[in-house]
Protein backbone atom coordinates (compact mmCIF):
# COMPACT_ATOMS: atom_id res chain seq x y z
CA UNK A 1 0.00 0.00 0.00
CA UNK A 2 1.64 3.21 -1.16
CA UNK A 3 -0.09 5.11 1.67
CA UNK A 4 2.37 3.50 4.08
CA UNK A 5 5.25 5.21 2.29
CA UNK A 6 7.59 2.22 2.16
CA UNK A 7 7.89 2.12 5.96
CA UNK A 8 6.83 -1.50 6.32
CA UNK A 9 7.26 -4.80 4.50
CA UNK A 10 4.96 -5.78 1.65
CA UNK A 11 3.59 -8.59 3.82
CA UNK A 12 2.62 -6.18 6.59
CA UNK A 13 1.18 -3.71 4.10
CA UNK A 14 -1.03 -6.54 2.87
CA UNK A 15 -2.12 -7.21 6.45
CA UNK A 16 -3.12 -3.56 6.95
CA UNK A 17 -5.28 -3.80 3.84
CA UNK A 18 -6.99 -6.91 5.17
CA UNK A 19 -7.40 -5.30 8.57
CA UNK A 20 -9.30 -2.43 6.93
CA UNK A 21 -11.62 -4.86 5.16
CA UNK A 22 -12.29 -7.11 8.15
CA UNK A 23 -15.62 -7.11 9.97
CA UNK A 24 -14.32 -9.02 13.01
CA UNK A 25 -10.82 -9.31 14.42
CA UNK A 26 -9.73 -11.52 17.32
CA UNK A 27 -6.16 -11.25 18.54
CA UNK A 28 -4.01 -12.75 21.28
CA UNK A 29 -1.16 -10.42 22.21
CA UNK A 30 1.65 -10.08 24.74
CA UNK A 31 1.84 -6.31 24.29
CA UNK A 32 -0.89 -3.74 23.71
CA UNK A 33 -2.06 -4.23 20.10
CA UNK A 34 -1.41 -1.42 17.65
CA UNK A 35 -5.11 -0.69 17.18
CA UNK A 36 -5.37 0.37 20.84
CA UNK A 37 -1.96 1.95 21.47
CA UNK A 38 -1.42 5.53 22.59
CA UNK A 39 1.04 7.66 20.64
CA UNK A 40 3.61 7.51 23.45
CA UNK A 41 3.38 3.73 23.81
CA UNK A 42 3.72 3.30 20.04
CA UNK A 43 6.70 5.65 20.03
CA UNK A 44 8.36 3.62 22.79
CA UNK A 45 7.88 0.35 20.89
CA UNK A 46 9.28 1.70 17.64
CA UNK A 47 12.04 3.57 19.44
CA UNK A 48 13.25 0.39 21.14
CA UNK A 49 14.05 -1.28 17.81
CA UNK A 50 17.68 -0.66 16.78
CA UNK A 51 16.78 -0.45 13.10
CA UNK A 52 14.77 2.73 13.64
CA UNK A 53 17.36 5.38 14.45
CA UNK A 54 15.78 8.49 12.93
CA UNK A 55 13.24 10.37 15.05
CA UNK A 56 11.43 11.37 11.86
CA UNK A 57 11.22 7.72 10.82
CA UNK A 58 9.80 6.75 14.22
CA UNK A 59 7.29 9.62 14.15
CA UNK A 60 6.06 8.57 10.69
CA UNK A 61 5.55 5.01 11.87
CA UNK A 62 3.63 6.24 14.91
CA UNK A 63 1.45 8.37 12.65
CA UNK A 64 0.60 5.38 10.47
CA UNK A 65 -0.22 3.27 13.52
CA UNK A 66 -2.59 5.89 14.92
CA UNK A 67 -4.32 6.35 11.56
CA UNK A 68 -5.00 2.61 11.43
CA UNK A 69 -7.11 2.98 14.57
CA UNK A 70 -9.91 4.75 12.68
CA UNK A 71 -11.36 1.35 11.77
CA UNK A 72 -12.21 0.86 15.46
CA UNK A 73 -13.67 4.31 16.12
CA UNK A 74 -15.43 5.11 12.83
CA UNK A 75 -19.20 5.53 13.01
CA UNK A 76 -20.02 3.48 9.91
CA UNK A 77 -19.56 -0.23 10.59
CA UNK A 78 -16.61 -0.09 13.01
CA UNK A 79 -14.44 -3.16 13.37
CA UNK A 80 -15.59 -5.65 16.00
CA UNK A 81 -12.34 -6.09 17.95
CA UNK A 82 -11.65 -8.72 20.59
CA UNK A 83 -8.30 -8.52 22.38
CA UNK A 84 -7.04 -11.40 24.51
CA UNK A 85 -4.11 -9.77 26.29
CA UNK A 86 -1.57 -11.66 28.35
CA UNK A 87 -1.08 -10.17 31.81
CA UNK A 88 2.64 -9.66 31.14
CA UNK A 89 1.73 -6.75 28.84
CA UNK A 90 0.53 -4.82 31.88
CA UNK A 91 3.87 -5.13 33.67
CA UNK A 92 6.36 -4.85 30.81
CA UNK A 93 7.21 -1.15 30.95
CA UNK A 94 7.41 0.57 27.57
CA UNK A 95 8.79 4.10 27.65
CA UNK A 96 8.13 4.94 31.30
CA UNK A 97 5.69 4.39 34.12
CA UNK A 98 3.89 7.57 33.00
CA UNK A 99 3.48 6.14 29.50
CA UNK A 100 2.21 2.87 30.95
CA UNK A 101 -0.30 4.58 33.24
CA UNK A 102 -1.77 6.51 30.31
CA UNK A 103 -1.77 3.45 28.06
CA UNK A 104 -3.57 1.18 30.51
CA UNK A 105 -6.16 3.89 31.26
CA UNK A 106 -6.70 4.26 27.52
CA UNK A 107 -7.05 0.51 27.11
CA UNK A 108 -9.60 0.32 29.93
CA UNK A 109 -11.59 3.17 28.40
CA UNK A 110 -11.48 1.60 24.93
CA UNK A 111 -12.86 -1.62 26.40
CA UNK A 112 -16.10 0.19 27.23
CA UNK A 113 -16.86 0.72 23.53
CA UNK A 114 -19.64 -1.56 22.28
CA UNK A 115 -17.47 -2.98 19.48
CA UNK A 116 -14.37 -3.61 21.63
CA UNK A 117 -13.69 -6.41 24.09
CA UNK A 118 -10.48 -6.58 26.15
CA UNK A 119 -9.88 -9.58 28.37
CA UNK A 120 -6.70 -10.25 30.32
CA UNK A 121 -5.21 -13.74 30.24
CA UNK A 122 -3.67 -13.99 33.73
CA UNK A 123 -0.40 -15.60 34.75
CA UNK A 124 -2.43 -18.01 36.88
CA UNK A 125 -3.89 -19.56 33.73
CA UNK A 126 -0.53 -21.12 32.90
CA UNK A 127 0.23 -22.17 29.32
CA UNK A 128 -2.80 -22.79 27.13
CA UNK A 129 -2.59 -26.27 25.60
CA UNK A 130 0.71 -26.72 27.43
CA UNK A 131 3.00 -24.65 25.21
CA UNK A 132 3.91 -21.05 24.42
CA UNK A 133 1.95 -20.55 21.21
CA UNK A 134 2.84 -16.91 20.58
CA UNK A 135 0.68 -14.09 19.27
CA UNK A 136 -1.81 -14.30 16.42
CA UNK A 137 -4.66 -12.47 14.69
CA UNK A 138 -7.89 -13.95 13.32
CA UNK A 139 -9.54 -11.89 10.59
CA UNK A 140 -13.10 -12.46 9.41
CA UNK A 141 -14.57 -10.51 6.50
CA UNK A 142 -18.25 -11.27 6.99
CA UNK A 143 -20.84 -12.35 4.45
CA UNK A 144 -22.70 -10.68 1.59
CA UNK A 145 -26.47 -10.29 1.22
CA UNK A 146 -26.77 -13.92 0.14
CA UNK A 147 -24.88 -15.19 3.19
CA UNK A 148 -21.76 -16.04 1.20
CA UNK A 149 -18.34 -15.28 2.67
CA UNK A 150 -16.92 -12.10 1.16
CA UNK A 151 -13.39 -13.46 1.64
CA UNK A 152 -12.12 -16.59 3.42
CA UNK A 153 -11.10 -15.97 7.06
CA UNK A 154 -7.36 -15.62 7.65
CA UNK A 155 -4.89 -16.26 10.46
CA UNK A 156 -2.06 -13.73 10.54
CA UNK A 157 1.16 -14.26 12.52
CA UNK A 158 3.64 -11.40 12.55
CA UNK A 159 7.15 -12.54 11.75
CA UNK A 160 8.94 -10.05 14.02
CA UNK A 161 12.50 -10.72 12.78
CA UNK A 162 11.43 -13.25 10.15
CA UNK A 163 8.67 -13.62 7.58
CA UNK A 164 5.03 -12.90 8.34
CA UNK A 165 2.67 -15.86 7.96
CA UNK A 166 -0.82 -16.04 6.51
CA UNK A 167 -2.96 -19.14 6.92
CA UNK A 168 -6.20 -19.67 4.98
CA UNK A 169 -6.64 -23.45 5.03
CA UNK A 170 -9.89 -24.23 6.89
CA UNK A 171 -8.17 -26.66 9.27
CA UNK A 172 -5.54 -24.08 10.24
CA UNK A 173 -8.16 -21.38 10.79
CA UNK A 174 -10.30 -23.77 12.83
CA UNK A 175 -7.37 -24.73 15.09
CA UNK A 176 -6.59 -21.08 15.85
CA UNK A 177 -10.24 -20.40 16.61
CA UNK A 178 -10.12 -23.34 19.02
CA UNK A 179 -6.95 -21.94 20.58
CA UNK A 180 -8.59 -18.52 20.97
CA UNK A 181 -11.57 -20.15 22.65
CA UNK A 182 -9.29 -22.01 25.06
CA UNK A 183 -7.54 -18.74 25.97
CA UNK A 184 -10.90 -17.01 26.29
CA UNK A 185 -12.09 -19.69 28.71
CA UNK A 186 -9.21 -18.98 31.11
CA UNK A 187 -9.20 -15.19 30.69
CA UNK A 188 -10.70 -12.74 33.15
CA UNK A 189 -14.10 -11.42 32.16
CA UNK A 190 -14.38 -7.91 30.73
CA UNK A 191 -15.27 -6.23 34.01
CA UNK A 192 -12.45 -7.86 35.99
CA UNK A 193 -10.03 -7.14 33.15
CA UNK A 194 -11.02 -3.47 33.15
CA UNK A 195 -10.63 -3.28 36.92
CA UNK A 196 -7.18 -4.85 36.68
CA UNK A 197 -6.10 -2.43 33.93
CA UNK A 198 -7.22 0.56 35.97
CA UNK A 199 -5.64 -0.80 39.15
CA UNK A 200 -2.23 -1.32 37.54
CA UNK A 201 -2.53 2.12 35.89
CA UNK A 202 -3.02 3.67 39.34
CA UNK A 203 0.08 1.87 40.61
CA UNK A 204 2.13 3.33 37.75
CA UNK A 205 0.73 6.81 38.41
CA UNK A 206 1.44 6.73 42.15
N, C-alpha and C positions, 0 to 999 in steps of 0.2 A: 504494500500500500504506500503510494508516494507521499501520502499525508504524514507518514511517520518519518520522512526526511532521511532515510537511510540509517536511522539510529539503532535499529534492531535487525535481527536475522529475518530472512524471508519466511522461515517457519513460524516465527513469532508473529510477524505481520499477518500471516494467514490466520493464526489463532485470533488476533484482534478482530479480523473481519468476521470470523465465525461467532465470536462473542457478541458482536453487534447484532447478528441475525438471530441469536438464540432467544427462545421464549423462557426457558428454565435453565438455571445453572446451579449445580451442586458441586461444592469443592471441599476437600479436606486439606488443611494447611497447617504449617508449623510456624508461620509468621502471619501477620495481618495481610489479607489478600489485597492486591492492588486496587480493586474496585472500592475498597473501604478505607484506604490509607489517607492520612492527612498529608499535607505538603511537606511538613518537617520530617515525618516518619519516612516518606518516600525519598526525601533528600538524604537522609541518613543511610538508607539501604543502598542507594546508588553510590553515595560517597564512600562507602566501605569497600567497594570493589576496586582493586588496583588498576584495572583497565580504564577507569573513568577518572582522568586526572584534571580535566578542564572544568572549571566551575560553570562555564557556559554550556558545556556538554551535559553536565549533571542537571542544570536548570531546565534544559530542553526536554530531557527525559522525564523529569518531574511534571512538566507541563503536559506532556503526552499522557502520562498516567492519570492525571487529574481530569483531563478531557474525556478519557475513557469512562469515567464514572457517570456521565450523563445518562447512560443506558439504565442506570438504577434509579435515578431521580426524575427522569422525564415523565411528563403527565400522560402522554399517549403510550399505552402498552409498555410500562416499565418492565425490565427484566425481573423475573422471580428468582431471587438469589438466596440460596441456602449455604451457609458457611459452617462447617464443622472444624473448629479451631482447637488445636492441641493446647493444653494449659501452658506448655513451655513458652508459647508466644507472648504470654502475659508477663513473663519474668525475664525474658531475654531483652536486655536494654538496648534499644537502637537510638543513637543520638545522645540522649540524656534522660534523666528521670522526668524533667519537664516535658520533653517530647512524648514520653511514654504516658504520662498522666493525661495529656491532651488527646493522644491517640485512643486510649482505652475509653475515655469519656465519649469521644466521637463514635467509637464502635458500639458502645452501649446505646447511644442515642439513635444510631442507624438501625439498630435491631428493633426499634419500636415502629419502624415503617411497615405498612401492611404487606409489602412485597419482599421483605428481608427477614431472614431467620438466622440468628447467630447462636450456636450452641457450643459450649466448651467441652472438649473431651479431656477429662481430668487424668492426672498421673495415676490415680487409684484404679483406673480402668485397665492398666497394664498394656500389653501389646495385643491389639485386635488380631485374631487368628494366629497369634503366637509368633509374629515376626514384624519387623519394622518395614511397613509397606511403602512409606514415602507419600508425598503429596500427589494429588490428582484433581482433575476437573472433569465433570460430566456435563456435556452440552446437549440440550434437547431443543429442537427447532419447531415443535408443534405440528399441527395438522392443518390441512386446507378445509374448505367448506364441505368437501366430500369425505372428510375424515382420513384422508391419506397423508402420510408423513411428508412434510415439505422437504426435509433432508433427513438422512439417517442420523441417529444420535451418535455422538463421538466422545471418546475418552481422550483427554489431552494430558500429557505428562511433560512438564518443562524439563529440558535437558540440563539446565544449570551450566556445567562446563562441557557438556557433550551435546548430542543431537536431541532435539525435541521429538516426542513420539505422539503419533495419532493412531488410535485404534477404532475401527469401524465394524469389525466382525461381530455379529450378534452375540456370540459366546463371550467375547472379551468385554463387551459393553455390559452384558448381564452380570458377569463376575464382579465388575467394579460397582455396579448397583447393589449387589449383595454385600460387598465390602462396606459401602457407604451405609447400608442399613445396619450392619453389625456395629459400626462406629456410632451411629445414631442411637442405637439401643443403650449403649453405655455412657452416652453424653449426658451432661446436665440439661434439664429442660430450659426453655428460653428465659423464664423468670429468674431461675437460679444462676444462669449464665450471666444475665444482665447485672444481677446483684454482685456477682464475683468481679466482673469487669469494673464496676463502679467502686467496689471495695479496694481493689488493687490500685486503681487510679488515685484514690484518696491517700493510700500509703506512699505513692510516688510524690504526691503534692505536699505531703507533710514536711 
